[in-house]
Amino acid sequence: MAKITITDIAKQAGVAKSTVSRYLNGGSVSKKTRLKIDQVVKDADYKPNAFAQSLKKQTSHTIGVIVPRLDSFAQTEMLRGLDAANQDDILLILNTYQDDDLVQNAIEQVDILGLGGVILFATNLTPTIKDALHALDVPVVIQGQNDPAFARVIVDDNLAGSAIGHVAANSTNTLIISVDPQQDFEVGAVRYQAVTSQLTKHYDTVYADFSLATAKQVTTQALATTRYDTIIALSDLMAAGALQSLKNANVNVPEDTSVYGFGGTLISDLVSPNITTFAFDYFAVGQQLYHLFKQQQIKPEPTKIIIGGTLVNKQSN
């Protein structure tokens, strides 16, 4: 009789190869699944290769952390929080350059490499990406998007948007620098709607891509025809771009125009005047991501953790 393999066991038990691997390495497997694999292993008199098992045990302690970019202060802080909370795992960082196809490829690598799970910093959960995540048989935790199908850690965009919108509620003419909700639903839809729900007078909306350069460009285009007494950018970096555009147009901040951002990131303090912002504790977000991941290893369930924040008044309003 030919020697049975993990692939054979998975097919006979009707489970994924990663489930069999986790079973052989003493990982978390449901009682029903464990019984099925037990029977297949017993019938086949399967004896795992000791060397291969030792390799897999090392791999199972590696968590794939999928990030959209590495030049973001918020994401750097979250990674620092993850690392600070880390107990005995290896964090494998996979950068996807804000490309959905690369996100899907990174998720597939989690299964191919036999990683112990994945933490996805998500800006956009397309149906294809969600299907790829659901196909994994390891713990999955999402950051940034409030999808009830997954365990996730999110910042309170409703609270943040309402707070900024409230302080700008009576502005006569407001420019909002948003992002396409298809690029980031929580920012472009949830945060945006929370802001606009508080505004009582006229506002215009332009769209950027989270970058300083694009925010500066769309602000310059808007200022070519209109003067605004308030600009609300849905990230600190975009607020900094708006501030540069206002300076180039000889508009005084905050005397002529107030500027608001979101995040409480380093850029809000580096520019002049400092930008009033709703600050999130991204380091704490990273810590909570790791703690939630460890919980998922014991009891998988779509837990939601919301991290609040604080309105920080500075010089730009």
Secondary structure as GFF3:
##gff-version 3
##sequence-region A 1 317
A	DSSP	alpha_helix	6	13	.	.	.	ID=ss1
A	DSSP	alpha_helix	17	24	.	.	.	ID=ss2
A	DSSP	alpha_helix	31	44	.	.	.	ID=ss3
A	DSSP	alpha_helix	50	60	.	.	.	ID=ss4
A	DSSP	beta_strand	62	67	.	.	.	ID=ss5
A	DSSP	alpha_helix	73	85	.	.	.	ID=ss6
A	DSSP	beta_strand	90	95	.	.	.	ID=ss7
A	DSSP	alpha_helix	100	112	.	.	.	ID=ss8
A	DSSP	beta_strand	117	121	.	.	.	ID=ss9
A	DSSP	alpha_helix	127	135	.	.	.	ID=ss10
A	DSSP	beta_strand	140	143	.	.	.	ID=ss11
A	DSSP	beta_strand	151	155	.	.	.	ID=ss12
A	DSSP	alpha_helix	157	167	.	.	.	ID=ss13
A	DSSP	beta_strand	173	179	.	.	.	ID=ss14
A	DSSP	alpha_helix	185	185	.	.	.	ID=ss15
A	DSSP	pi_helix	186	191	.	.	.	ID=ss16
A	DSSP	alpha_helix	192	196	.	.	.	ID=ss17
A	DSSP	beta_strand	202	208	.	.	.	ID=ss18
A	DSSP	alpha_helix	212	223	.	.	.	ID=ss19
A	DSSP	beta_strand	230	233	.	.	.	ID=ss20
A	DSSP	alpha_helix	236	248	.	.	.	ID=ss21
A	DSSP	beta_strand	258	263	.	.	.	ID=ss22
A	DSSP	alpha_helix	267	270	.	.	.	ID=ss23
A	DSSP	beta_strand	276	280	.	.	.	ID=ss24
A	DSSP	alpha_helix	282	298	.	.	.	ID=ss25
A	DSSP	beta_strand	304	307	.	.	.	ID=ss26
A	DSSP	beta_strand	309	312	.	.	.	ID=ss27
###
